[in-house]
């Protein structure tokens, strides 16, 4: 897709957004979300830091619906919520088989979108701190977690 085609597509998205919502912030959210999503290729080229975006606004100001437009887009990974074991659970059945897929390998090269942090912030404080600590380690490029069920634990160097 050429730059001109991308610009025309973005104008169509904004025109559609204008028809769908009365929120004065939704256009800004689209632009900021696009900048965040495209920050990963920039990081890969110049080793700059990852961009985290947290959208905070009044209820019913179209935050969720605007971000949902990125669900299913290439180079994005979308979730509704996280748990303290989302990135690397280490769960193994009594037969020795891993039954769940760890999230961290799925995020490689993708912009990670969590629709709503209400579920996360309603957890106990120590779990919230653990999840944000894991996210910080992942952004720093190295994450390892001892699980007790996987030999050597789970983790990766990014």
Secondary structure by P-SEA (a helix, b strand, c coil): ccaaaaaaaaaaaaaaaaaccccccaaaaaaaaaaaaaaaaaaaacccbbbbbbbbbccccaaaaaaacccccccbbbbcccccccccccccccccccccccccccccccccccccccccccccaaaaaaaaaaaaaaaacbbbbbcccccccccccc
